[in-house]
Amino acid sequence: MFLLRKIFFTILVLNLFYINAFAQRTEVLLDEGWKFSKGNFPTAAEPGFNDTRWETVSVPHDWAISGPFDKEIDKQVTAITQNNETKATEKTGRTGALPYVGEGWYRKKLNLPVIKPNQKVLLQIDGAMSEPRVYLNGKLVGQWNYGYNYFYIDITNALKTNDNLLAIHLQNKPKSSRWYPGAGLYRNVHLIIKSGQSVDQWGITVTTPVIKKEFAKVNIKTRLTGKGLRLVTQILDSLGQQVALDTAKSIFGNEAEQNIAVTNPHLWSPESPYLYTAVSTVYEGNVPKDVVRTRFGIREIKYTAGLGFSLNGKVRKFKGVCLHHDLGPLGTAINTAALKRQLTILKEMGCDAIRSSHNMPSPEQLELCDEMGFMFLAESFDEWAKAKVENGYHLYFNTDAEKDIVNLVQATKNHACIVMWSSGNEVPDQFGAEGVKRAKWLQEIFHREDPTRPVTVGMDQVKATMQSGFGALMDIPGLNYRVHLYEEANKVFPQGFILGSETASTVSSRGIYKFPVVKGFDKQYPDFQSSSYDLEYCSWSNVPDDDFVLQDDKPWVIGEFVWTGFDYLGEPTPYDSSWPSRSSYFGISDLAGLPKDRYYLYRSRWNTTKPTLHLLPHWNWAGREGETTPVFVYTSYDSAELFLNGKSLGVRKKDKSTPQNRYRLMWMDVKYEPGTLKVVALDSNGKPVAEEQITTAGKPYKIVLTPDRKEIKADGKDLSFVTVSIVDKNGNPCHTASDQLNFEVSGAGAFKAVCNGDATSLESFEKPTMKLFSGKLVVVVQANKKGGPIKLNVKGKALKSEPLQIVAVQ
């Protein structure tokens, strides 16, 4: 196997050498060897600046995630209008209480090959938080303001023959965000060397305007630089086999347009995310000058009044979630393994759509959504011209909004997963004529750049948008909550359908249950946790069941994007003013990526290929003997029977008497006694078909380690997420365990981070020790580049684990 890999690698290197030698395009990821320091260094752009004492880091990098948490960081005294607040209060954890505010510098030496006179060198930055100013050899060569956007700079003329120095200055202002924005070069930085006779950067546009069973018409527009060029496009299937070949008949100005037939096309969908690749080769005579590979999917999207959304001719509803861009204990630094883990968890739940909230998504996230089958709502802004926070995007809206949208669309337009754009979220501009003009202006920019996809806005001021015409002009009217206004809005808006662009905002803490069990909003407790009975929500929102009713009963409701798929750093509603709360409670899974009970409520509706049967709460309630302890079951089955210590507590069947009875099975009068709680699901004939049970745990006996993957790549970036839990001597989980644990990683990897999902924990993510929360936490192990076995040992005061071995493979 090793020999085969070596041969393959040799062939790959030779092929790359051939392409680079003749086609002259090379892309280098500038990930290692950066020097970083936080602070104001006026001469740091100069090559002679002494950075020897600066920290050496790899990019992507988030300078603030190492902490420490501090309530004084970016403390905001404000009334959050989105939360219906009218009185200003002190918000201590709104942006995560992590030290993202301030200036930072990154410096890197560029060791480039000799650049020929006819070559160009581009620097592409996928995201930098924020206001990046880019210097090469002491000269300002480019800048951007929006920290979430992608941009590139032609640095050819600023390069020296050798000893080039790249320096990037970033600045994060206080009161510039409503959540944790991260800090630093948190996305990838690329260096692209190509011929002057080549495809323009982001210069290829692939659409599939005609799709039939027998063939699909693939339209490819290609912008070129240079004269007397010839363009040949090859289309490959998912196995790399050629299925079509075409030479552009003519090039008008600097653009070629090709219509290429693909016979018997495989269509892209969440259930079958099939991808093709267009290989565009630019020739001067018979000499190849440039080669660009573009992945795309063949798929048809339609939005029709009365019918709603259809994909490839089939009507369906979005089963989506909103995601902020942080990756929990990793902060905002992009990591493909962490993104893939998130999407894998969501896929198992039955989720088929993602909304990037409220910013441009990373290229890696879109690539994974293409591959794994997630439809995508790509969002742009959280602010327009009117402010939500003092130093937010409104400062740049008038000057930057158009170019920000252009870059968003041009950089991402070929992703099959993207099925709509969003120009904003809950913008204060929803009121009045000026807001309508801005909405129209932004929507027209999207239409100009991409006529194939519609545009939405997440609207929370629904009454205002009905009166002003704001909602009527949108391609897709997106409602954030306001379930009581869906009917009225659908009658007023002319589109004939409504999207739940943001739904639920239910709050819960994994494994925490509060009594009595009563539905209510903005409920608070002394421990700053929220109940996992999933009946607590915010003043502006509702529980999931209310949205389920609309999704199931109203054909003109085209789907939902739940707030949120995972907990995220910052915005700790309903504890915005309560220290030490520093991360959200909205997630279907917690900050560590561990599913909450609510995960199974959504899974019971969304995952139609596998049955769901989930029992809650846990059954360790010493001191509650004889007290009422309601039992809920989230299941795809219609009925079930509950047993406590072998005694039947009755059969429950779903019905439409209330939204909760329609989607949950509930035994509200159970009296707690230690032992075994068992639920038996019944089929339509009343016969048992599945069961689940939980047992009161004894004393902690053993630490159990469960990795998401036992084999990872030895690339210095890949991760294994290891769930750590404690069981008693009979293997029963100790759900209430809160032991302090220590972690040791040896071999071909290192300890990367740890998280327990507790929104009130102030323990560092980057130190190898942490308390369990509700009996669990997650340790993140990172491979090095050498390869080989990695060992993880976990120890507590009285317990230790068996060593876990993970293999890093080269």
Secondary structure, DSSP 8 states (H G I E B T S, - for coil): -HHHHHHHHHHHHHHHHHHHHHH--EEEE--S-EEEEES--TTTTSTT---TTSEEE-SS--TTTT----TTTT-EEE--GGGT--S-EEESSTTTTSS--EEEEEEEEE------TTEEEEEEES--BS--EEEETTEEEEE---TT--EEEE-GGG--SS-EEEEEEEEE-TT--SS----BS-S-EEEEEEESSEEEEEEEEEEEEEE-SSEEEEEEEEEEESSSEEEEEEEE-TTS-EEEEEE-S-EETTEEEEEEEEES-----SSS---EEEEEEEEETTEEEEEEEEEE----EEEETTTEEEETTEE--EEEEEE-S--GGGTT---HHHHHHHHHHHHHHT--EEEE-SS---HHHHHHHHHHT-EEEEE--S-SSS-SSTTSGGGTHHHHHHHHHHHHHHHHTT-TTEEEEEEEES-GGGSHHHHHHHHHHHHHHHHHH-TTS-EEEEES-HHHHHHHSHHHHSSEEEEES-GGGHHHHHHHSSSS-EEEEEEE-B---TT---SS---EES---TTS---TTS-EE-TT---HHHHHHHHHH-TTEEEEEEE-SB--BS--TT-TTSTT--B-S--SB-TTS-B-HHHHHHHHHH--SS--EEEES-S--TT-TTSB--EEEEESSSEEEEEETTEEEEEEE--SSSHHHHH-EEETT-B--SSEEEEEEE-TTS-EEEEEEEE---S--EEEEEES-SEEESSS--EEEEEEEEE-TTS-B-TT---EEEEEEEESEEEEEEE---TT--S-TTSSEEE-BTTEEEEEEEE-SS-EEEEEEEE-SS-BB--EEEEEE-
